[in-house]
Amino acid sequence: MDPSWYLRRLSRMGPAEVAGRVTDVVRKRQWRGVAGEKPSWLPVRRFVTVPGEDVLAAVSGEAVKDLLVAADRLMDGRAEYFGVERDDLVAPDWSYDPKTGRRAPSDVYSFDIPYRSEDAVGDIKQIWEPSRHQHLTVLAAAYALTGEDRYAERVAAHLNSWWAANPPMRGVHWVSGIELGIRLLSWVWVRRLLDGWARTPALFEDNPVALSQIWHHQRWLAAFPSRGSSANNHVIAEDAGQLAAACAFAWFPESAGWRETALASLDKMLRHNTFESGLNRELATEYHGLVLELGLAGALEAKAAGVAVPESTWLVLLRMTDALASTVDNKLRPPRQGDADDGFGLIVDGDETSRWASLLDTGSVLFGRSDWWPETPGGDVRTQLFSALAKDIQVDARRPVRRRDDFADAGMTILRDGDVWCRCDGGPHGFLSIAAHAHADALSVEVRHDGVDILADPGTYCYHGEPKWRSYFRSTAGHNTLELAGADQSVSGGPFLWTKHAATTVIAAGTPSRWSAEHDGYAPSVHRRSVELDGTELRILDEVRGETRPCRLAFHFGPAVEVVLTGATAELSWTADGRERSASMELPSQLRWSAHRGETTPPLGWYSAGFGRREPAWTLIGAGTASTGMTTKLTFDPEGPPL
């Protein structure tokens, strides 16, 4: 980062955070000698919480089949990380980035490595992701469900390889706390799922190398917690990993202290990161899923170890689960909002298992299923494994008696009518002073028909290394909203930093079919938007009050939608469930409309289905002078006959 970035970043910190970070800098210099320190461990080391045969037998045949497809692909050395296919994972190079072909330094003091520099290390997420060892939890689950030693042997080979290649405080895998926390959580579950394998004790509790790695990971997390404006999903991962390891691997004199500190922090930070309504404060749906998974994994591990988990922890997790049940569409897809980097807390299922259905199934086991919840297929692996640690958790809380459509504290409103689902964004710009994972998307809408993206949130695509794409996917013009004078509503200070936040006020969200809000990001001008859903017709009214400025009104479509633009009318078509579907859009006639798809200079007309992946999709841009009374009408046609 250039020096000006550090000044902007410093300006978003309070005095306590600055003092804490100064302490961290000093400690990082002092830790050069820590790698040589050796832990002591307790003479008796056991691992007691393992799933019984009844738990494994309850996993559905479809879930087992799906898992084994993923596991066998891993056994062949193949996997995909963020759109990059790998075939070298039989014996991985843990510092290699296949995207750039670069290799990060592996014999350098960790805190001396400029890990954000793609020139120095490559794409750091490509290097970090395999080292979360979530592919090993998949292989370990395959062993637990089949008893085939080949899966366990591959897990052992990878762990021994990683431990040898990444001694404490050497290389890029000792830089970020979220990586250490998730890796610890993976190791806990690997140990649990390999319990029936004869060589497992020699791999973990009787292995000095494993014991040293576990101890150094936990000591690192105790020393360098995320602070202040960075206390978002990262701190949840750190706490959950630390708590799980201190409970499951309670093999060290420090374990009780680490457990107590992590449990208190997890309880506090879950509340800190979550609105009272249950939505995650980062307003980035993928991180809602990540935080919920991590919180469940940490709290369940503590409960299984006989540790008293505060009721406030369970209450937040319950609210998060109920909020998820309220916001998903009729295909169990939640909103696409804010950043998403495909991060998971625990992976023990195959690729075809729905993350969101799995979380709802887990919520059903832990808290009970409300009558208004959507139906789920059930039978996934993770729910069965989580239920072996605890079930039927009693929380003294008033749960919603019907599905919520308005989350006032988060500024999210869902309009529904039949197959039409519409999310309206009237919430805060983001979380904490830097709003790291926010997009400049105030007053944007997201519309689906029977689960298909029609007016789509384009997604995220990347974090580091490609600044023009990072800027596009989180820009105002990259969302279904109005841009004034060629500028974003909020001002970016870097890839994870916003220095000026647009403030949004919801005016009306009291009925299931109408919503209205405005924001001040273009002060002294004010952009106000009203949305009304009536059966198969969605009307959007945009008004700009104050200074007259040039504007661009954008509508982005999902990749399945074909668009034909004629003047100020667009005809839409797509295929879903073997049927041709169609809709029409009447666009504001006072603007000049153009269609764009897959353009690169500058980027326009793109959709990112997942991190590291992008594909062309249609975008309509209306350019002109902002005014009052710009009306858009989207009308869905009746369902066509089967193909």
Disulfide bonds with the S-S distance in Angstrom:
none
